[in-house]
């Protein structure tokens, strides 16, 4: 997982604005602060649909590029991003019998595999957005 730095702006009469020092021109917005991570993650996902993956710039460099914004009340937010390599791997986990049964029942109700249920739950938890 990579952590990109987003600059969050908020004027009194506006939504939260999100921009990225790594990607001039990439931005998003959220009406509620709780939705910032999800909106920012979605903006990154859309960006990387057509652009090659890069490593995030170091925090110090992001802070320097955002210095004026930070001085005016903006703040930096770490945005997690999981690169979709479309290659499946086998993963072994341990849990209780009760949790395993609950996962299997949930998967059966939704016509999903256990792996799909767990993958979507982890993606939602880590990114703050709905998995596809």
Secondary structure, DSSP 8 states (H G I E B T S, - for coil): -EEEEEEEEE-TTS-EEEEETTSTT-EEEESSGGGHHHHHHHHHHHHHTTS-------HHHHHHHTHHHHHTT-EEEEEEE---------------HHHHHHHHHHHHHTT--HHHHHHHHHHHHHHSS---
